[in-house]
């Protein structure tokens, strides 16, 4: 565990990012979803190091044990924070794994800084390519919904996060995908974030348009999404992203909710291990030259 300084953003002082590592081998950087910290990846960090994988997770600014500045929650700054982690650890041949909001950092990093340090990317339940409903994005989600989230958080953040967690994991009146204790753990992680970061990140992941950046990817990509995701519906997200990346591997988890890193952890770990350890035969066409 260590703290890494990022000088991204408009803050006068560098922002310290909390970084945790487990294992040795091929480096994989895990980027958490909103509103959690790197600790959401516990069930991946418990398994992947046994397969020659060096797991690296960091807390997004404003969350977990990282600094919580007032500003800097736009994707340019968040991608620069990711760059600080890769540069400080001098990582190469990295697989970037982004969950939900974290998919935006993966795309913005690769489109802005290139793939010199990165060999592969995994996009899990991500908000890509563009969440907000607009005239040229009619299948997106309405602004009023995101405004409502912000208002509820500002009124009673613990209550909102507790309710949000149930949809996140697909828990309903008759269906309990995860235990009440797991929901409580989720809320504990979420409440480690600042209220300011929690609302500002909603503005970022809802209103940032990645459509023109996705086609710039030049590394092999694995896309994973749950069929029953109520938090980030698959039809407005990964279905569209996969169409923009016809060479990417796209795996749909039947009946899976948003939080499939918990509900389908065994299958996810298997898919990650296989993809990370695959050998790329040639760099001329990275999407079609991956052995099956």
C-alpha positions in Angstrom: 0.0 0.0 0.0 1.3 3.4 -0.9 0.3 7.0 -1.7 1.0 8.4 -5.2 0.8 12.1 -5.9 -1.1 13.4 -8.9 -0.7 16.9 -10.0 -3.7 16.8 -12.3 -6.6 19.2 -12.0 -6.9 22.7 -10.7 -6.0 22.1 -7.0 -3.1 24.1 -5.6 -1.6 21.0 -4.0 -1.0 17.6 -5.5 -3.7 15.0 -4.8 -2.6 11.9 -3.0 -4.0 8.6 -4.4 -4.1 5.5 -2.3 -2.8 2.4 -4.2 -3.0 -1.2 -3.2 -1.2 -4.1 -4.8 -1.4 -7.9 -4.6 0.6 -10.6 -6.3 3.4 -10.7 -8.9 3.3 -11.1 -12.7 1.4 -9.4 -15.4 0.3 -6.0 -14.2 -3.4 -5.3 -14.2 -4.8 -1.9 -13.0 -8.4 -2.1 -11.7 -10.5 1.1 -11.8 -13.4 1.1 -9.5 -17.0 2.1 -10.2 -19.0 4.9 -8.6 -19.4 5.3 -5.7 -17.0 2.7 -4.4 -13.2 2.4 -3.8 -10.6 -0.1 -4.9 -11.9 -2.5 -2.2 -14.8 -3.4 -4.4 -12.3 -5.7 -6.2 -11.7 -7.9 -3.1 -12.9 -11.1 -4.7 -10.7 -10.5 -7.8 -7.6 -9.6 -5.7 -8.1 -12.8 -3.7 -7.9 -15.0 -6.8 -6.1 -13.5 -9.7 -2.6 -13.3 -8.0 -2.7 -17.2 -7.9 -2.5 -17.1 -11.7 0.5 -15.0 -12.2 -1.3 -11.6 -12.2 -0.2 -8.5 -10.3 -3.3 -6.8 -9.2 -3.1 -3.0 -8.7 -6.1 -1.0 -7.5 -6.3 2.7 -6.5 -9.0 4.9 -5.0 -10.4 7.5 -7.3 -9.8 11.0 -5.9 -12.7 11.8 -3.6 -13.2 8.2 -2.5 -11.7 5.6 -0.2 -8.4 6.6 1.3 -7.4 9.0 -1.4 -7.5 12.8 -0.9 -10.9 14.5 -1.4 -10.4 17.8 -3.1 -13.3 20.1 -4.0 -12.6 20.0 -7.8 -11.2 17.6 -10.3 -13.9 15.1 -11.0 -14.0 15.6 -14.8 -12.7 12.7 -17.0 -9.6 14.6 -18.2 -8.4 15.0 -14.6 -9.4 11.4 -13.7 -7.5 10.0 -16.6 -4.5 12.1 -15.7 -4.7 10.6 -12.2 -4.6 7.1 -13.8 -1.6 8.2 -15.8 0.1 9.3 -12.6 -0.4 5.8 -11.2 1.0 4.1 -14.3 4.0 6.5 -14.5 4.9 6.4 -10.8 4.8 2.6 -10.8 6.5 2.5 -14.2 4.0 -0.1 -15.5 4.2 -1.5 -19.0 2.3 -4.2 -20.8 -0.7 -3.3 -18.6 -4.2 -4.5 -18.8 -6.7 -1.8 -17.7 -9.9 -3.0 -16.1 -12.6 -0.4 -15.7 -16.0 -1.0 -14.1 -19.0 1.2 -14.7 -17.7 4.8 -14.4 -14.2 3.4 -14.5 -14.7 2.5 -18.2 -14.6 6.2 -18.9 -11.1 6.6 -17.4 -9.9 3.7 -19.6 -11.2 5.3 -22.8 -10.1 8.8 -21.9 -6.6 7.6 -20.9 -6.1 5.6 -24.1 -7.5 8.3 -26.4 -5.4 11.1 -24.7 -2.2 9.4 -23.8 -2.0 6.4 -26.1 -1.3 2.7 -25.5 2.5 2.7 -25.0 2.1 1.3 -21.5 -1.2 -0.6 -22.1 -1.6 -3.9 -23.9 -5.3 -4.7 -23.3 -8.5 -3.3 -21.9 -11.5 -4.8 -20.1 -14.8 -2.8 -19.9 -17.2 -4.2 -17.3 -20.7 -2.9 -16.9 -19.5 0.5 -18.1 -21.3 3.8 -18.7 -19.9 3.9 -22.3 -20.5 5.3 -24.8 -22.8 8.1 -23.6 -25.4 7.9 -20.9 -27.3 11.2 -21.3 -30.4 11.4 -23.5 -30.0 14.2 -26.1 -31.3 15.0 -29.5 -28.5 13.0 -31.1 -28.5 10.3 -28.4 -32.3 9.5 -28.1 -31.6 6.1 -26.4 -29.9 7.7 -23.4 -31.2 8.3 -19.9 -33.0 11.6 -19.1 -31.3 14.5 -17.3 -34.1 14.6 -14.8 -33.1 11.1 -13.5 -29.5 12.2 -12.8 -30.7 15.5 -11.3 -32.9 13.5 -9.0 -30.0 11.4 -7.9 -28.0 14.5 -7.0 -30.9 15.9 -5.0 -31.4 12.7 -3.1 -27.7 12.5 -2.2 -27.6 16.1 -1.0 -30.7 15.5 1.1 -29.8 12.1 2.6 -26.7 10.4 1.2 -26.8 7.3 3.4 -30.4 6.6 2.6 -29.9 7.0 -1.2 -26.8 4.8 -1.2 -28.6 2.1 0.8 -31.4 2.0 -1.7 -29.1 2.3 -4.7 -27.1 -0.8 -3.5 -30.2 -3.0 -3.8 -30.7 -2.3 -7.5 -26.9 -2.4 -8.0 -26.9 -6.1 -7.0 -30.4 -7.0 -8.2 -31.9 -7.5 -4.8 -35.6 -7.5 -4.8 -38.6 -8.6 -2.6 -38.3 -12.2 -3.8 -34.7 -12.2 -5.1 -31.7 -11.8 -2.8 -28.6 -12.0 -5.0 -26.4 -10.9 -2.2 -26.7 -10.9 1.6 -27.8 -8.0 3.7 -24.3 -8.0 5.1 -22.9 -7.5 1.6 -25.3 -4.5 1.1 -24.0 -3.1 4.3 -20.4 -3.5 3.2 -21.2 -1.8 0.0 -22.7 1.2 1.9 -19.6 1.4 4.1 -17.3 1.6 1.1 -19.6 4.2 -0.6 -19.8 6.4 2.5 -16.0 6.7 2.5 -16.3 9.0 -0.4 -17.1 12.7 0.1 -20.5 14.1 -0.7 -19.0 16.5 -3.2 -17.2 13.8 -5.1 -20.3 11.6 -5.1 -22.4 14.2 -6.8 -19.7 15.6 -9.1 -19.0 12.2 -10.5 -22.6 11.7 -11.4 -22.3 14.8 -13.5 -19.2 13.5 -15.2 -20.3 9.9 -16.0 -23.8 11.0 -17.1 -22.8 13.9 -19.4 -19.4 12.8 -20.9 -19.7 11.7 -24.5 -17.1 9.0 -25.4 -18.6 8.1 -28.8 -15.8 9.7 -30.8 -13.0 8.2 -28.7 -14.0 4.5 -28.6 -13.0 3.9 -32.2 -9.5 5.1 -31.5 -8.7 2.1 -29.3 -5.8 0.1 -30.7 -5.5 -2.7 -28.1 -7.5 -5.9 -27.7 -10.8 -5.2 -25.7 -13.0 -7.5 -23.6 -16.5 -6.2 -22.9 -18.6 -7.8 -20.1 -22.1 -6.7 -19.1 -25.1 -8.1 -17.2 -28.3 -8.8 -19.1 -30.4 -7.6 -16.2 -28.4 -4.5 -15.3 -30.9 -1.9 -14.0 -28.2 0.6 -13.0 -26.5 0.9 -16.4 -28.9 -0.8 -18.9 -27.1 -2.9 -21.4 -29.0 -1.6 -24.4 -27.8 2.0 -23.9 -24.3 1.0 -23.0 -22.3 -2.1 -23.8 -24.6 -3.2 -26.7 -23.7 0.1 -28.4 -20.0 0.0 -27.4 -19.6 -3.5 -28.8 -21.1 -2.3 -32.1 -18.5 0.5 -32.2 -15.7 -2.1 -31.5 -16.7 -5.0 -33.8 -13.4 -6.8 -33.1 -13.8 -6.7 -29.3 -14.8 -9.9 -27.4 -18.3 -9.3 -25.9 -19.7 -11.5 -23.2 -23.2 -11.0 -21.8 -23.9 -12.5 -18.4 -27.5 -13.8 -18.5 -29.7 -12.6 -15.6 -26.7 -10.7 -14.1 -27.1 -7.3 -12.4 -24.7 -4.3 -12.4 -22.6 -5.6 -9.5 -21.6 -8.8 -11.2 -18.1 -8.6 -9.7 -19.8 -9.9 -6.6 -22.8 -11.9 -7.9 -20.9 -13.6 -10.7 -17.4 -13.4 -9.2 -16.3 -16.9 -10.2 -17.2 -16.5 -13.8 -15.8 -13.0 -14.0 -12.5 -14.2 -12.5 -12.3 -17.0 -15.1 -12.9 -14.6 -17.9 -10.4 -12.1 -16.6 -7.7 -14.7 -16.1 -8.2 -16.1 -19.6 -8.2 -12.7 -21.3 -5.2 -11.3 -19.4 -3.1 -14.4 -20.0 -3.8 -14.7 -23.7 -0.9 -14.1 -26.0 -1.4 -11.5 -28.8 0.0 -13.1 -31.9 0.5 -9.9 -33.9 -0.1 -6.2 -33.4 -1.3 -5.6 -37.0 -4.9 -6.4 -36.1 -5.2 -6.8 -32.4 -8.9 -7.6 -32.4 -8.8 -10.6 -34.7 -5.4 -12.1 -33.9 -6.1 -13.3 -30.3 -6.1 -17.0 -30.0 -9.4 -18.5 -28.8 
